[in-house]
Amino acid sequence: MNTIHVSASRGYDVKIGHGLLPTLGAEAAKLCKGRTACIVSDDSVAALYEKTARASLEAAGFSVFTYVFPHGEQSKSGENFLMLLRFLAQSHLTRADLLVALGGGVTGDLTGFAASCYLRGIAYIQVPTTLLAMVDSSVGGKTAIDLPEGKNLCGAFYQPYLVLCDIDALSTLPGEIFRDGCAEVIKYGVLGSRPLFDALKGDYDLMEVVTRCVQMKRDIVEEDEFDNGARQLLNLGHTLGHAIEANSDLTLSHGQCVAIGMAKIAEAAVKHHICSAQTRDEILEVLQKFGLPTETDQSRESILATALGDKKRRSNTLTLIVPQKVGECILHPISIEELPDWLL
């Protein structure tokens, strides 16, 4: 097992290894004074792992409630958020008690935001079961729900008390969900690790890949917890990706859209003489190796209109994350008037 400590406004450990889900109860008992826990999960993940999580918590002395919602991004909604809060109130959870986010990024975002709001804040543990959630969304304390006007527009920075990454959970992932996570892994390689990027071209060890990505995110979060500087680098591929995702009415997955966003920003970087055509081609090659898309049939106009509502916009400025070479990216602020020139 690998343990990575995150020193943020609340410090916590990220534990990465095989067979960790059965240890959930013992880990929770160390962190939580109360002995009531609510597992939050979608219907797909609950069918696979809720029983094991519940048994572990009950063996550690917890009374356990479970809130299950339909899988998919559409459940990261205001309506579902309020239903979850009402369920917690009806279950009489107190400030001493605990939420457990058992699932992927949607579950983690929804549960974390509920934990930040319920009784003005209670403890929560992230138990990510997808590659994307393990390497990215479960770490760093970003929590959110979507609004009809855009993705992740309502949320809070609220750090978990523990992140428990059981690598064995990845064995049950459908191929397309696994590939979503690969897009985020590729993002980390392009951002700051040539060795990680090169490893993805051949055989790689999943536990080491997850560990390296978490270490990189830890370093960035510790430098800029509230996303005002270096943490913006983690948005590589996301400004255009979020716009494409929203325009698709969520028929395209987050990972697919991030892949397209990375491909598009690499193309634009060549046009603006920030990176070489060779760097662009390397990025496209690895994305395509993992079966990720690099093109969209959405119009420039529709992507532009949605991108202007991006939550990362500051007044009349939007900061793009642009690759200079594999393993090195820059923050590149542009005015809103310049954005069309970056949409190829």
GIZI-V266545 format. One record per residue. N is the residue number from 1. RES is the residue in one letter. SS is DSSP state (~ for helix, > for strand, _ for the rest). OMEGA is omega in whole degrees, 0 to 359 (NA if undefined). Layout:
# GIZI-V266545
N&RES&SS&OMEGA + N&RES&SS&OMEGA
This chain:
# GIZI-V266545
1&M&_&174 + 2&N&>&178 + 3&T&>&180 + 4&I&>&179 + 5&H&>&177 + 6&V&>&179 + 7&S&_&180 + 8&A&_&179 + 9&S&_&165 + 10&R&_&180 + 11&G&_&180 + 12&Y&>&179 + 13&D&>&168 + 14&V&>&181 + 15&K&>&186 + 16&I&>&180 + 17&G&>&179 + 18&H&_&175 + 19&G&_&184 + 20&L&_&184 + 21&L&~&178 + 22&P&~&178 + 23&T&~&185 + 24&L&~&183 + 25&G&~&180 + 26&A&~&179 + 27&E&~&180 + 28&A&~&181 + 29&A&~&179 + 30&K&~&190 + 31&L&~&193 + 32&C&_&179 + 33&K&_&180 + 34&G&_&179 + 35&R&_&171 + 36&T&>&180 + 37&A&>&173 + 38&C&>&174 + 39&I&>&176 + 40&V&>&185 + 41&S&>&174 + 42&D&>&187 + 43&D&~&179 + 44&S&~&183 + 45&V&~&181 + 46&A&~&180 + 47&A&~&183 + 48&L&~&195 + 49&Y&~&182 + 50&E&~&182 + 51&K&~&180 + 52&T&~&179 + 53&A&~&180 + 54&R&~&181 + 55&A&~&180 + 56&S&~&179 + 57&L&~&180 + 58&E&~&178 + 59&A&~&178 + 60&A&_&175 + 61&G&_&181 + 62&F&_&162 + 63&S&>&192 + 64&V&>&169 + 65&F&>&178 + 66&T&>&175 + 67&Y&>&182 + 68&V&>&180 + 69&F&>&179 + 70&P&_&181 + 71&H&_&176 + 72&G&_&182 + 73&E&~&182 + 74&Q&~&179 + 75&S&~&178 + 76&K&_&190 + 77&S&_&176 + 78&G&~&181 + 79&E&~&181 + 80&N&~&177 + 81&F&~&180 + 82&L&~&176 + 83&M&~&178 + 84&L&~&179 + 85&L&~&179 + 86&R&~&177 + 87&F&~&179 + 88&L&~&179 + 89&A&~&180 + 90&Q&~&177 + 91&S&_&175 + 92&H&_&172 + 93&L&_&180 + 94&T&_&179 + 95&R&_&180 + 96&A&_&187 + 97&D&_&199 + 98&L&>&166 + 99&L&>&176 + 100&V&>&177 + 101&A&>&183 + 102&L&>&181 + 103&G&>&183 + 104&G&_&186 + 105&G&~&179 + 106&V&~&180 + 107&T&~&181 + 108&G&~&180 + 109&D&~&181 + 110&L&~&183 + 111&T&~&180 + 112&G&~&179 + 113&F&~&176 + 114&A&~&179 + 115&A&~&181 + 116&S&~&186 + 117&C&~&186 + 118&Y&~&183 + 119&L&~&181 + 120&R&~&171 + 121&G&_&173 + 122&I&_&184 + 123&A&>&171 + 124&Y&>&178 + 125&I&>&175 + 126&Q&>&173 + 127&V&>&184 + 128&P&>&180 + 129&T&_&175 + 130&T&_&179 + 131&L&~&181 + 132&L&~&181 + 133&A&~&181 + 134&M&~&187 + 135&V&~&188 + 136&D&~&196 + 137&S&~&182 + 138&S&_&186 + 139&V&_&173 + 140&G&_&171 + 141&G&_&173 + 142&K&>&179 + 143&T&>&184 + 144&A&>&165 + 145&I&>&179 + 146&D&>&169 + 147&L&>&176 + 148&P&_&182 + 149&E&_&179 + 150&G&>&184 + 151&K&>&173 + 152&N&>&183 + 153&L&>&179 + 154&C&>&184 + 155&G&>&182 + 156&A&>&167 + 157&F&>&184 + 158&Y&_&187 + 159&Q&_&175 + 160&P&_&176 + 161&Y&_&180 + 162&L&>&170 + 163&V&>&184 + 164&L&>&183 + 165&C&>&177 + 166&D&>&183 + 167&I&~&181 + 168&D&~&180 + 169&A&~&181 + 170&L&~&182 + 171&S&~&181 + 172&T&~&183 + 173&L&_&169 + 174&P&_&185 + 175&G&~&183 + 176&E&~&178 + 177&I&~&176 + 178&F&~&181 + 179&R&~&175 + 180&D&~&179 + 181&G&~&179 + 182&C&~&178 + 183&A&~&179 + 184&E&~&177 + 185&V&~&177 + 186&I&~&178 + 187&K&~&180 + 188&Y&~&178 + 189&G&~&180 + 190&V&~&182 + 191&L&~&191 + 192&G&~&182 + 193&S&_&175 + 194&R&~&179 + 195&P&~&178 + 196&L&~&180 + 197&F&~&181 + 198&D&~&179 + 199&A&~&181 + 200&L&_&179 + 201&K&_&181 + 202&G&_&177 + 203&D&_&181 + 204&Y&_&179 + 205&D&_&186 + 206&L&~&182 + 207&M&~&179 + 208&E&~&177 + 209&V&~&179 + 210&V&~&181 + 211&T&~&182 + 212&R&~&180 + 213&C&~&179 + 214&V&~&177 + 215&Q&~&180 + 216&M&~&180 + 217&K&~&177 + 218&R&~&183 + 219&D&~&181 + 220&I&~&180 + 221&V&~&179 + 222&E&~&178 + 223&E&~&189 + 224&D&_&186 + 225&E&_&190 + 226&F&_&164 + 227&D&_&178 + 228&N&_&183 + 229&G&_&187 + 230&A&~&182 + 231&R&~&177 + 232&Q&~&177 + 233&L&~&182 + 234&L&~&179 + 235&N&~&176 + 236&L&_&180 + 237&G&_&189 + 238&H&~&182 + 239&T&~&176 + 240&L&~&181 + 241&G&~&179 + 242&H&~&179 + 243&A&~&180 + 244&I&~&179 + 245&E&~&180 + 246&A&~&181 + 247&N&~&181 + 248&S&_&186 + 249&D&_&175 + 250&L&_&174 + 251&T&_&172 + 252&L&_&182 + 253&S&_&180 + 254&H&~&181 + 255&G&~&177 + 256&Q&~&183 + 257&C&~&175 + 258&V&~&178 + 259&A&~&178 + 260&I&~&179 + 261&G&~&178 + 262&M&~&180 + 263&A&~&183 + 264&K&~&181 + 265&I&~&175 + 266&A&~&176 + 267&E&~&181 + 268&A&~&179 + 269&A&~&176 + 270&V&~&180 + 271&K&~&183 + 272&H&_&174 + 273&H&_&177 + 274&I&_&174 + 275&C&_&183 + 276&S&_&175 + 277&A&~&179 + 278&Q&~&178 + 279&T&~&177 + 280&R&~&183 + 281&D&~&177 + 282&E&~&180 + 283&I&~&179 + 284&L&~&182 + 285&E&~&182 + 286&V&~&176 + 287&L&~&182 + 288&Q&~&177 + 289&K&~&181 + 290&F&_&176 + 291&G&_&181 + 292&L&_&181 + 293&P&_&177 + 294&T&_&181 + 295&E&_&174 + 296&T&_&176 + 297&D&_&176 + 298&Q&_&182 + 299&S&_&175 + 300&R&~&184 + 301&E&~&182 + 302&S&~&178 + 303&I&~&179 + 304&L&~&183 + 305&A&~&181 + 306&T&~&180 + 307&A&~&180 + 308&L&_&177 + 309&G&_&182 + 310&D&_&183 + 311&K&_&180 + 312&K&_&179 + 313&R&_&175 + 314&R&>&181 + 315&S&_&183 + 316&N&_&185 + 317&T&>&175 + 318&L&>&180 + 319&T&>&176 + 320&L&>&175 + 321&I&>&192 + 322&V&>&177 + 323&P&>&170 + 324&Q&>&173 + 325&K&>&179 + 326&V&_&182 + 327&G&_&182 + 328&E&>&178 + 329&C&>&180 + 330&I&>&169 + 331&L&>&186 + 332&H&>&180 + 333&P&>&175 + 334&I&>&173 + 335&S&>&179 + 336&I&~&180 + 337&E&~&181 + 338&E&~&188 + 339&L&~&180 + 340&P&~&181 + 341&D&~&179 + 342&W&~&179 + 343&L&_&183 + 344&L&_&NA
